[in-house]
Every structure is written in structure tokens, then in C-alpha cells.
Amino acid sequence: METSFPSTAGSPAGSHTGNALDITGGSQGNPKCSYAQYVGDKFYEYVAMAEMIYVLSTNKDARQQLITGIKGSAFFLHQAAEYQDYFAEENEDDAWWADSYASIGDFFGAEDFAKENRKAARKYRDQAQSRRENAKKLYAAANERFKEYFQSLWQELKTRFYDCGWFYAVATTATDATFAVAELAIGAKVASSAIKSLRFVVERLPEGRIKVTAEHVTSGRRYSKSWNNEDLEAKYGKPEDNHAGGVLPEKNRNVPDKPAEDVGKKKREVEADNKQDKDRKKNTLAPKTKTTTKTRGSNTNEIEYDAVTGRPIRAKGVLQEDFGSTKRGDSATKVGKLGNPGDQGGHLAGHRFMGDTPDEGIVPQAGNLNQGAWKTMENEWADWIKKGYQVKYDIKVNPPGAVRPDAFKVKYKIIDPKTKEVKYENRPSFKNKKDQKFKRIKFRDME
């Protein structure tokens, strides 16, 4: 990838209006010699190493694979837990032998001997149980201490990023394909010398993924994970957004505290939604559609439907009231019969919120879905409303205008009506068949 740059001086790393690299002409124009080209190629490796820091700050299983090799307070806590487990096993063995001697005493009629050994067996089992409980507490404390180490490292990386950009943040702690955690640990004021004995080694896998191995040098303990460029880019941005030799200001200043694969998945879902909207407009569907709007109290439901078939395309609106179960007088039963055996007339915006709905807002829906996952979603919405929030929903039917849809794509946001702040958002999808799942937010977890 050859790029020509204007002959202007670049600013230093840090707060800047853009830092230009390789703009001096001469051999720098040769891609083989271009530092900007090199840094751009290394971008995904650098942020993959940063992502490993994030994983170790949030993933207990990942930390556990390294923790037995870490010296310092976390290691000794873990070692103490292992000792407790070891002696608990010894106690359990002693209890078994005591029970055996008690049985021998019973056999020979030695009651005092049997009684004494049963007493000893109970004592050993009590000691074993106590040590098991202590081991659990120590394991938890060790993992928590290790978690604190990596949380400090992650925050240090983010601080450097916000001050100077990702290339400064990561490049100042990396040499080629090895991440020098020691220098980062000093900046984060992490006292454990064992943390400074970690190194992160990166390699490119044949299938295009980037693998990072966190290795404790002295013990040989390691943990590996790999990511694709698409997910890393979704979380950390593109090389040109991150000070990779361009002359424009850096754009990327908002790295979420979420796994890269989750950020990438959400980005793809949003892009898919946008593409669906663009395709629908491109195919001039709009002139063939009609809309109708219904209100009930402070609730609104705008229904977009196919002008030819009269079947729904989309329903969207805002819910602020839950009216519960009320008498039904619409054509839901009739609409349900347009579908397959066992289908029911499903209201895109629930009857409990909007009451009787025009046929254009009702679809043949698998009974198990209507009474199962879909109802669970509506129950969650009702609970958000009880908590004083608004539910802003958007439901798309696929295929649009079908007599019996194959699937439904839902997105909704929970909004605080006082501050307009988005409290929560979700994008569930349902196939129009039985055994669909929806994992709802429980009432007690809604703030």
C-alpha cells in the first residue's frame, strides 16, 4: 500500500493535530523502507497485545491459567490454597482409616476402641471441611489480587492512549513482537515483580487471525488467545485512525471496556441493519408501502405495511404504560389462521401495550414463540415501564410484507424519560418457529 504524503513537518506524539511519518522523500517512498507502512502492518498485532491485557483484567479462567506461575502475593495466596487442599485430602484419608478401625472394633466387640475411632473420624472430616472452605477463600483472594494487577495495567494503557494515542501507548511497551510488561507495570505502579516477568508474544496464524500468548518467563505458565482483524478494528479502529503515519487528527478516542469479539459482533449487526434499510430503499419499496399510526395513552405504534398484501413490514414506537390484560376485539385469531397449524395471531406491539391492533400490525406467529420467548420479551418491557423507563422499540418483519414471516428482528432501547439517557439496549432476533430463546433482564437487576 503506497501512500504519498505532503512535505510538511509532523508534530510529536501526544496531543497533536496529526503526526506525519515518511514525508521526507528519497528512499522513504519505497514501501520496503517505509516506517509508516511498517507501523500500519503492525497495528493489529499491537492492539491484539493490548486486548490480551483487557482479557486478563476481566476473564477469571484466563488468569487462572497463569496464576500458579506468578510469584508475589497472588502466588502465595494460591500456594496456600493448594496446601489447604492437600491437607484436606490427608484428613479425609485419616477419617477413612479411623472408620475402618471403628468397624474392626465393632466386629470384635471392642466398643471403646470403636467409639474412639469414630470420634477421630468426625474430627478429621471437620478439619477437612474447614480446610476445603479455607482453600476456596484463598483461591478467590489470589484470583482477585491477580485481577487487580491487570486492571491497573489496562487502565495504564488507556491513560497513555487518551494522552497520546494507541501507537504511543502500545509501542512504548512493545519491541517488535514482544510486549514488555515491565515498563507498563512501572507506569501503573504495580509492585509485584512477577507481573514484570510476563511477556506477550504475538504471531500471525495461517487463517489470518492474530494469536497472542501471555507467558510467565520464569515459570513457563502461559495463556493464548486469538482474534481476527475485523473484531480488533471494530474495538480499536483502523490504522489510519490511530496515528499510523497520516497527517490528519486521530479519530479513535473511545475504546469500550468490552471484549473485541463482542464489539465486532455488534458492529456487524448494525451494519447488517443499515444494509437492509439501504437495500429496501434501493428496491423502491417505499412507494409500495403504507403506514398507520395508533396511540393508546402515552404509547405509540407506527405500522408500516405492504400496500398490496396488507401484511406488516415494520412496527416501531415508544411505550410508557402497561395496561395489562384487557378485552380483545381485533382479528388476531383470524390472522393466525393465515399461517401454519398451531400458529397464533401475534401482535408486533403487544396487546397489553397497544390494545386492539389493525390487521396490518398482527402476524401469524408460531404459538410456542408467541407464548414463549416473545412474551418473555414483553414481560421485560413491562417491568422496565414499572421502573419508570420508556421502551423505544423497532420490529422488522422478514421477509417484509410476507403473509407468514420467517423471522423477526427486534431492537429496543430503555430510556430514562427525565435525562433522555439510554439505560440499556438489546437486539434480539427470532425465527418464526418453536423453541426460540430470549434471555431477559430480571426486575431486580433493573436500576
N, C-alpha and C positions, 0 to 999 in steps of 0.2 A: 504494500500500500504506500505509494509515493505521494507526498504532500509537499507543496511549495509554500513557503512562509515569507511574509513581508520582512524587509530588512529593518526591523525596529528592535530596540533593546527590550529584553524581558525583565519583569520585576522579580525580586527574590521570592522564595517560598514563604508562605504565610499569608497575611491579609494582602490581597493583591487584586488587580483588575485583569489578571491573566498573565501567565508566565510562558514566554516563548522559548522553545528549545530548537537547536539545529537550524538557526536562521542566518548563519554567517556565510553560507555559500560554500564553495570548494567541495571537498570530499564529503561534507555532511549531507549533500544532496543524494549521495549514493545510499540506497537502503541498507547495504551491508554495513555502513558506518554510522547510521542514524541512531542517536541515543533516543530520540522521540519514538522511533519505530520499536526499539528495544523495550522501552518503558511501556508502550502500548501493548506489546505482546505479553509483557509480564503482569499486566494489570490484574487479570483473572487469577493468576497464581497468588498475587499479593492479597487480594481480598478474600481468597479461599483460606489463607492462613489467618486472616482477621476473623473469618467466620468460625474457624476452629476455636478461637478464644471464646466467642459467643456460645458455642455449643457446650464447652466445658463449664461455662458460667451458669448454664441452665439445665443441663442434662445429667441427672444423677447416675445413670448407667455408664455414661462415658467417663465420668470422674472415677467411678468405682474401678474401672479397668486400669487406671493409673495410680490409684491411691496407695496400693500396697508397696509401690516403689518410691513413694515420696517420704523423705525424712523430715524432721521438724515436728511441730505439734500435731499436725494431721496424721502423720505416720505413727507417732507413738500412741495416739488415741486408737488408731486402727490395730496396732500391735497388741495393745492392752485388751481390746475386744477379742482378738484371736486367742489370747491366753485364757480369757474367761470361758470361751467356748471349749478350749482344750480341757480345762479343769472340770467343766461341767460334764464332759464325757467320762472323765475319770470318776467323778461322783456317781454317775449312772452305772458304771461298771461295778463300783463298790456296793451300790444298792442291790445290784443283781446277785452278787456273791452273798451278801447278808441274807437276802431272801432264800437263797439256796441252803445256807446253813440253818436257817429257821425251819425249813422243810425237813432237813435231816433231824433236827431236834424233835419235831413233831413225830417223825417216824419212830424214833427210839424212846419217845415219851419224856424227853428232857424239856419240860415246859419252860423252866427259867432260861435255859440256853436259847430256845426258840423265841421267847419273848424279847430277850436282849437283842437278838439279831434283827427282829422286826423293827424294833425301836431304832437300831442303827440304820436300817434301810430307809426308814422315813426321814431320818436326819440327812442322809446322803442325797435323797431326792429333793428335799427342801433346799439343800445347798446347790444342787444342780439347777433347779428352777431359778434361784436367786442369781446365779452366775449367768444363765441364759438371758435374763432380763437386763443385767448389767452390760452384757455384750451388745444387746440391741441398742442400748443408750449410747455406748461408746462408738459403735459403728455410725450411728446417726450424727454424733458430735463430730467425728472425723470427716464425714462427708460434708457437713455444714461448714467446717473450717476450710476445707478444700474449695467449696463453692465460693466462700468469701474471697479467697485468693483470686480466683478467676473473674469474679465480678469486679474486683479492683482493677485487674488488667484490662478488662473490656471497657470500663469507664475511662481508663487512661487513654486507650486507643481512640475513643470517641472524643475526648478532650483535645487530643492532638489533631483529630480530623476537623473539628469545628474551628480550631485555631488556624490550621494550615492546609487542610485537605488530606485526602486519603493517601496520596503518594508520599507526602511528608510523613504521615502517621505510620505507615507500614514500612516505607523504605528506610526510615531511621532505625528500625528494629530488624531489618532483614538484609541478608547478604546473599544475593543470587537466590538459590532455592532453599536456604536455611534461615529460619526465623530465630533471632537471638532474643529469647525471652528475658535474659538477664537485664538488658538495658531498659526494657519496658517495665520490668518489675521494680527497678530503682525509681522510675518516674511515678509508679503507682504506690510507692512506699510499702511494698510487700516485703516483710522482713525475712521470710523463710528462704534460707539459702538453697533448699531443694527445688523451689519453684524456678530459681535461676539456673538449675541444672536441666531444665527442659529445653528441647529444641523441636521445631516444627519443620518437617521435610516435605516438600511438595513434588509431585510427579504427575505428568500428563498420561492418562490411560488411553489405550488404542481407540476406545469408543468415544473419545472426545471429552470425557469427564476429567476433572482435576481432583486428585487424591492428596489429602494432607494426613500425615502421620505425626501425632504428638508422641514424642519419645523421651522418657526419663533416662538421661545418658548413663548415670551410674548403676541403675538397677536393670535397665533394659525393658522396663514396662512400657507398653505403647497402646495407643488407640488411634484407629484410622477411620476416615470418613471421606466420601467423595461427593462432588456437586457438578452439575452441568453449568456451562457458561450462561445459559438463559436465566437460571434462578439467581446466580450471583449478580448478573446485570440488573435483574428486577430489584434487588435489595440495594446494591451499591452504585448503580448507574453504569454508564458506558465509559470507556477510557477517556473519551473527549470531554466528558462531564467532570472529570476528576484530575485536571491538571496534568494531562498526558502530552504536553508539548504544544498546546494550542495557544492562541493569543486572546481568546475570549474569556470572560469571567467563568469561574466554575459554577455549574448549576446544582450540583448534588450536595445538599446540606441537610438532608432529612433521612437518616438511616434508621429504620424501625427496629425495635427490640423484638424481632420475630425471626424464626428460622428462615433461611433463604428459600428453602423449598416451598414454605407456606406463602411467602411473598410472591414467588414466581407463579404459584398456582392461582392466587387471587388476580394477578396481573393478566394471566391468560383468560380467566373467566370474564374479566372486564373487557378485554379485547374481543372476546367471542361475542359478548353482548353488543358491543359497538358495531361489530361486523354484521351481526344480524339486523341491527337497525339500519345500517347503511344499505345492506342488500335489499331490505324491504322497501326503502325509499327508491333505490335504483330500479327496482322492478315496477315502479309506479303503482304500488299497492294503495297508496293514499287515496287516489281518486275513486277507488273501488270500495272504500270503506265509509262507514258512518259512525257517529258517536252519539251516545246518550248519557246524560248525567243524572244521577239520583242522589238525593240527600236524605238523611234521617238524623234529626237532632243536629249535632255538630259533625256528623260523619258524612263523607262524600265518597262517591263511587262513579268514576268515569269509565264507561264501557265502550271499547272500540270493536266493531264487528264487521264482518264481510257483508257488503251491500247485496250480494247475490244470494248467498246461502243463509244469511241471517245468523250465522254462527260466530262465537266470540273470537277475537284476536288478542285482546288485551283488556285488563281491568286494573285501574290504579286509583289511588285516593288517599285520604287521611282518616284515621279512626281515633276518636277521643271518648266514645261511650260504648258500653257493652249493655245491650238491652236484654240479654239472656234469652231464654226460650219463650217465643211468642207464637200466636196462632198463625198458621201458614195458609196463604191463599193463592200462591203463584203456581206455575206449571212445572215445578221441579219433577214431580212423578212422571209426567208426560215426556219431558225432555230426557229423563233417564232411560226410557224405553226406546229411544233412538239408538242406543248403544248396544252393548253385548248383554247376554243373560247375566243377571246379578248386578248390573250397573245401577247406580242411583243418580238422581239429578243433583249435581254438586254446584253449590253457589261459589263462584270465584271469590267474591267478598261474602263472608259468612252471613247466614240469615240472622244470627244473633246480633250482628252489627248493622246490617242494612235492611232487614226485614224482607218483605216480598220483593222479588227482583224480576225485571223483564227477562223474557226467554233468552235474549242476547247475552245475558250475564250468567247463564246456567249451562253446564255441560254434562254429557253422560260420563260419569266417573265411576271407576271400579268401587264397589261397595266397601271393600276392605280398606281402600285408600281413603274414601270419604269419611268413614267412621274410625279410621286409624291414624295414620301419620298426618293427614290434612287436619283432622280435628285436634290433634295434639298441638299443631302449629297455631290454630285458632285459640286454643286454651292459653298458650303462652302470650299471644297478643292481648287476650282479655286480662291476664294478670299484669302485664305492663300498664294497661289502662287503669287498673285498680291502684297501681302505684303512682298514678298521676302523669304518666307519659303519653305521648302521641305515637301512633304507629303509622308510618308512611310506607305504603306498600305498592308494588308494581308486579303484576302477574301476567306472564306471557304464555299464550297457548301455542303448542307445536303439534302439527302444522297449523299455521294461522288460518282460522275460518273453517277448520275441519268439523265435520258433524260429530265425530268422536275423536278427540285429541289423543295423540300418542304420549304426550308428556306435558309437563308444566314447569316453567322456570320462574321462580319467585325471588324477588329481592325486597328487603324491607329494612327500614331504619327506625330506631327508637329514639325519639327526640324529646328533650326537656322543653316544654312549651314556654317556660319562663326565660330560659337563657338561649334557646334555639340550639343548644349543644346536642350533638349526636352521641347518645349514650351507648348504643350497640347497633350493629348491623349484621345481616346474615343473607346468604344467597342459596337457599336450598333448591334442589331440583327433584321432581317426582316423575316417575313413569306411571302411566295410567294402567296400573295393574296392582295386584295384591302384594302384601309383604314389603311395602315401602317403609323406610325408616326416617324418623325425624328426632334428633336429639335436642330437646328444648332446654331453655334456661329455667331453673327452678325458681319458684316465687321467692324463697328465702335468699336467693343469690342476687335478686334484683335490688339495687340500692335506691 
